Amino acid sequence: MMYEKNYKNLLGEIIMSGSFREDRTGVGTKALFNQQLKVDLLAVKKNEKIVGENFPILTGKHMSQKIFDTEFEWFLNGETNIKRFKDNNVTIWDNWATPEGDLGPVYGYQLRNFNGQGIDQLKDTIDSINNRRHGRRHVINLWNPAMIKDMALPPCYLYFQFYVDHGFLNMFVVQRSGDMFLGVPYDVCLFTKMLLYVANETNTIPKKVEVSIIDAHIYLNHFDAVTEYMQSEGSKEGVEFEYQSGNLQLKNYKPGPKINAPVAI
């Protein structure tokens, strides 16, 4: 799978050529500036379904669809509490939530109620695509300086822009920061679900997801896990998928082993 090959190449480049950098967590990283990951879903429409050959879930290590499905629903519904994650036994936000489970006005809040002003960026963007296919303003912005102080963490993925070309829908994403081993693989899956959702709502065919990661880093205590992953073969074929009415099914996903690494807090 070309996406996973490129992802592995990027991990290797960070380890070989990245700069050592101190960071907020105190763990330290090696990092490169402004790195890209790209995927072509190779999708078509069949009746009411979107069918594709290349969902970007890694095969060289085990990834849980439940994690990015749960985070996507949380994001889509504008939620700021981790109750949905707790209900699904997903722990990725536990370390940052208050005892009551609150995270402040993070991702989904800015998506569906930007700055607390009732601005629904998702609805507005879908309307924009439906009414002006070739518009250059199909933009979602999650970075809100007025509310960062109230967030458990400022958003790492902060900008989406959509581009329609002959009925195909493409999406460009900016991440200010990317934990390349633990976070980014799940982020890319979430972005892909975002593209599928918007394509479904705009009667377009999802095509490309392109992600630009400004600070692409590997934590120093992830190096052993990265080395183990790099030695795995993974699948040479893309992961087939079907998407309909919010439901994503992966058809031939055969993951590698679980490879654990500590979360930097």
C-alpha positions as CSV (number, residue, x, y, z in Angstrom):
1,M,0.0,0.0,0.0
2,M,1.6,3.2,-1.2
3,Y,0.3,5.3,1.7
4,E,1.9,3.0,4.3
5,K,5.1,2.8,2.4
6,N,5.3,6.6,2.3
7,Y,4.4,6.7,6.0
8,K,7.3,4.3,6.9
9,N,9.7,6.3,4.7
10,L,8.7,9.5,6.7
11,L,9.3,7.8,10.0
12,G,12.7,6.7,8.8
13,E,13.6,10.2,7.5
14,I,12.6,11.7,10.9
15,I,14.8,9.2,12.8
16,M,17.8,9.7,10.4
17,S,17.6,13.4,9.7
18,G,15.3,15.0,12.3
19,S,16.4,17.6,14.7
20,F,16.4,16.9,18.4
21,R,13.9,19.2,20.1
22,E,12.8,19.9,23.6
23,D,9.0,19.8,24.0
24,R,6.1,20.7,26.3
25,T,6.0,17.1,27.7
26,G,9.6,17.0,28.8
27,V,10.1,13.7,26.8
28,G,11.9,15.2,23.8
29,T,11.5,14.5,20.1
30,K,13.2,14.2,16.8
31,A,11.3,16.3,14.3
32,L,11.1,17.6,10.7
33,F,9.4,20.7,9.4
34,N,6.3,20.5,7.2
35,Q,6.0,16.9,6.1
36,Q,3.2,15.5,3.9
37,L,1.1,12.4,3.8
38,K,-1.2,11.7,0.9
39,V,-3.7,9.1,0.1
40,D,-6.0,8.4,-3.0
41,L,-9.0,6.4,-1.8
42,L,-9.6,4.9,-5.3
43,A,-13.3,5.3,-4.6
44,V,-16.4,5.0,-6.8
45,K,-20.1,5.2,-6.1
46,K,-22.2,2.0,-6.4
47,N,-25.9,2.7,-5.9
48,E,-26.1,4.4,-2.5
49,K,-22.6,3.3,-1.3
50,I,-19.2,4.7,-1.6
51,V,-16.8,1.8,-2.4
52,G,-13.0,2.2,-2.3
53,E,-9.8,0.2,-2.5
54,N,-7.4,2.2,-0.3
55,F,-8.5,3.2,3.2
56,P,-5.4,4.5,5.0
57,I,-5.3,2.3,8.0
58,L,-1.9,0.8,8.8
59,T,-1.5,-2.9,8.3
60,G,2.0,-3.3,9.8
61,K,0.6,-2.8,13.3
62,H,-2.8,-3.2,14.8
63,M,-5.1,-0.2,14.7
64,S,-8.6,-0.1,16.3
65,Q,-11.4,1.2,14.1
66,K,-13.4,1.8,17.2
67,I,-11.0,4.5,18.3
68,F,-11.3,6.7,15.2
69,D,-15.0,5.9,14.8
70,T,-15.6,7.1,18.3
71,E,-13.5,10.2,17.9
72,F,-15.2,11.1,14.6
73,E,-18.7,10.8,16.1
74,W,-17.5,12.9,19.1
75,F,-16.0,15.5,16.7
76,L,-19.1,15.5,14.4
77,N,-21.5,16.0,17.2
78,G,-19.6,18.9,18.7
79,E,-19.0,17.2,22.1
80,T,-16.6,18.5,24.7
81,N,-16.9,15.7,27.3
82,I,-15.3,12.3,27.1
83,K,-18.5,10.4,28.0
84,R,-18.7,8.9,24.5
85,F,-15.1,7.6,24.8
86,K,-15.9,6.1,28.3
87,D,-19.0,4.4,26.9
88,N,-16.8,2.8,24.2
89,N,-13.8,2.0,26.5
90,V,-11.6,4.3,24.5
91,T,-9.0,6.0,26.7
92,I,-7.2,8.4,24.4
93,W,-8.5,11.6,26.1
94,D,-8.5,10.4,29.7
95,N,-5.2,12.1,30.7
96,W,-6.5,15.6,29.7
97,A,-10.1,15.6,30.9
98,T,-11.3,17.1,34.2
99,P,-12.7,14.7,36.9
100,E,-16.1,15.5,35.3
101,G,-14.8,14.5,31.9
102,D,-14.7,18.0,30.4
103,L,-12.1,19.1,27.8
104,G,-13.3,22.7,27.2
105,P,-14.3,24.1,23.8
106,V,-12.1,21.8,21.7
107,Y,-12.4,20.4,18.2
108,G,-16.1,19.6,17.9
109,Y,-17.2,22.8,19.7
110,Q,-15.3,24.9,17.2
111,L,-16.7,22.8,14.3
112,R,-20.3,23.1,15.2
113,N,-20.4,26.3,17.4
114,F,-17.4,28.4,16.6
115,N,-16.5,30.8,19.4
116,G,-19.8,30.1,21.0
117,Q,-21.5,32.1,18.4
118,G,-23.7,29.4,16.8
119,I,-21.5,29.2,13.7
120,D,-21.8,25.7,12.3
121,Q,-18.7,25.4,10.1
122,L,-19.6,21.8,9.0
123,K,-23.1,22.8,7.8
124,D,-21.9,26.0,6.2
125,T,-19.1,24.1,4.3
126,I,-21.5,21.5,3.1
127,D,-23.9,24.2,1.9
128,S,-21.0,26.0,0.2
129,I,-19.9,22.9,-1.7
130,N,-23.5,22.2,-2.7
131,N,-24.2,25.7,-3.9
132,R,-20.8,26.6,-5.5
133,R,-18.9,23.5,-6.5
134,H,-15.7,25.4,-7.6
135,G,-15.7,27.9,-4.7
136,R,-12.4,28.6,-2.9
137,R,-14.0,29.1,0.4
138,H,-14.9,25.5,1.4
139,V,-12.9,26.0,4.7
140,I,-13.2,24.7,8.3
141,N,-10.9,26.4,10.8
142,L,-10.6,24.9,14.3
143,W,-7.9,27.3,15.6
144,N,-9.6,29.9,17.8
145,P,-7.1,32.1,19.8
146,A,-10.0,33.6,21.8
147,M,-10.7,30.2,23.4
148,I,-7.3,28.4,23.5
149,K,-6.8,29.2,27.2
150,D,-10.1,27.3,28.0
151,M,-9.1,24.1,26.0
152,A,-7.5,21.1,27.6
153,L,-5.2,21.0,24.6
154,P,-5.1,23.4,21.6
155,P,-6.2,21.6,18.4
156,C,-3.4,19.7,16.6
157,Y,-5.4,19.4,13.4
158,L,-6.7,22.9,12.7
159,Y,-7.6,23.5,9.1
160,F,-9.6,21.7,6.4
161,Q,-10.2,22.9,2.9
162,F,-12.2,21.0,0.2
163,Y,-11.7,21.1,-3.5
164,V,-14.1,19.7,-6.1
165,D,-12.8,18.6,-9.5
166,H,-15.1,16.9,-12.0
167,G,-17.4,15.6,-9.3
168,F,-14.5,14.3,-7.1
169,L,-14.0,15.8,-3.6
170,N,-10.5,16.3,-2.3
171,M,-9.5,17.5,1.1
172,F,-6.4,19.3,2.4
173,V,-5.6,19.3,6.1
174,V,-3.1,21.3,8.2
175,Q,-1.7,19.9,11.4
176,R,0.4,22.2,13.6
177,S,1.8,19.2,15.4
178,G,1.9,15.5,14.7
179,D,2.9,12.6,17.0
180,M,3.9,10.4,14.1
181,F,3.7,7.0,15.7
182,L,0.7,7.1,18.0
183,G,-1.4,10.1,16.9
184,V,-1.1,10.7,13.2
185,P,-2.2,7.2,11.9
186,Y,-5.5,7.7,13.7
187,D,-5.7,11.3,12.6
188,V,-5.5,10.3,9.0
189,C,-8.3,7.8,9.4
190,L,-10.4,10.4,11.1
191,F,-9.7,12.9,8.2
192,T,-10.7,10.2,5.7
193,K,-14.0,9.7,7.5
194,M,-14.5,13.4,7.4
195,L,-14.0,13.4,3.6
196,L,-16.4,10.4,3.2
197,Y,-19.1,12.2,5.3
198,V,-18.9,15.4,3.4
199,A,-18.8,13.6,0.0
200,N,-21.9,11.7,1.1
201,E,-23.6,15.0,2.0
202,T,-22.6,16.8,-1.3
203,N,-23.2,14.0,-3.8
204,T,-19.5,13.9,-4.8
205,I,-17.0,11.1,-5.0
206,P,-14.3,11.2,-2.3
207,K,-10.8,11.1,-3.8
208,K,-7.7,12.5,-2.1
209,V,-6.7,13.4,1.4
210,E,-3.5,15.4,1.7
211,V,-2.1,16.3,5.1
212,S,0.6,18.8,5.9
213,I,2.2,18.3,9.3
214,I,4.2,21.4,10.4
215,D,6.0,19.8,13.3
216,A,6.2,16.1,12.4
217,H,7.9,14.4,15.4
218,I,8.7,11.1,17.0
219,Y,9.0,11.0,20.8
220,L,12.4,9.7,22.0
221,N,10.7,7.0,24.0
222,H,8.9,5.8,20.9
223,F,12.0,4.7,19.0
224,D,11.9,1.1,20.0
225,A,8.3,0.8,19.0
226,V,8.9,2.6,15.7
227,T,11.8,0.2,15.0
228,E,9.6,-2.8,15.7
229,Y,6.9,-1.4,13.4
230,M,9.4,-0.6,10.6
231,Q,10.5,-4.2,10.5
232,S,6.9,-5.5,9.9
233,E,6.0,-6.2,6.4
234,G,2.3,-5.2,6.3
235,S,0.1,-5.7,3.4
236,K,1.0,-4.8,-0.2
237,E,-2.6,-4.3,-1.1
238,G,-4.9,-1.4,-0.2
239,V,-7.6,-1.9,2.5
240,E,-11.0,-2.1,0.7
241,F,-14.0,-0.3,2.3
242,E,-17.6,0.5,1.9
243,Y,-19.3,3.7,3.3
244,Q,-23.0,4.4,3.5
245,S,-25.0,6.7,5.8
246,G,-22.2,7.2,8.3
247,N,-21.3,3.5,8.5
248,L,-17.8,2.5,7.5
249,Q,-16.9,-1.1,6.8
250,L,-13.3,-2.3,6.2
251,K,-13.4,-5.4,4.0
252,N,-10.0,-7.0,4.0
253,Y,-8.1,-5.5,6.9
254,K,-5.5,-7.8,8.3
255,P,-3.5,-5.9,10.9
256,G,-0.1,-6.7,12.3
257,P,0.7,-7.0,16.0
258,K,-0.2,-4.5,18.7
259,I,2.8,-2.3,19.2
260,N,2.6,-0.2,22.4
261,A,4.3,3.1,23.2
262,P,3.8,5.5,26.1
263,V,1.7,8.6,25.6
264,A,3.5,11.9,26.3
265,I,1.4,14.1,28.5
